[in-house]
């Protein structure tokens, strides 16, 4: 027969800290993911935001109806939409204050979409009752492209994007857009 006896003792555990850049991991849709999904317009990119869906009602010709986590946002009255920092929400519109139509945005130029849910981001403006979505477009093309698509009901889409800058100009553009370490430290000091 085997007898085991346990005695009381002190056990010290060292502190474990797990952190992640939550903004970048959970609130960004990358260009790779956007290009993997079929889309006909930039409004459909909104469907990639978790918990958000859109529906066209009363025919075409206006922005789609947006819903976020069960919240009826109508045509953007309660979600702040921006493209490269430019607000898309119209302050005054016959269809409702905050009306947002993203059909002007070419979906092939979208590089990333940052999003957030809830009214917790006052820095995103006064239309963030349900959340926000910030579209970021390419600053330069890496190569020229032409895309032709045909669909049902005699629908056709043609997109041509041409790299007119060349490699040297793209490199100079990247240098002017990318801040240096000293510029970043000056910003953080403000």
Secondary structure, 3 states (H helix, E strand, C coil): CCCCCCCCCCCCCCCCCCCCCHHHHHCEEEHHHHHHCCCCCHHHHHHHCCCEEEECCCCCCCCCEEEECCEECCCCCCEEEEECCEECCCCCCCCCCCCCCCCCCCHHHEEEEEEEECCCCHHHCCCCCCEEEEEEECCCCCCCEEEEEEECCCEEEEEEECCCCHHHHHHHHHHHHCCCHHHHHHHHHC
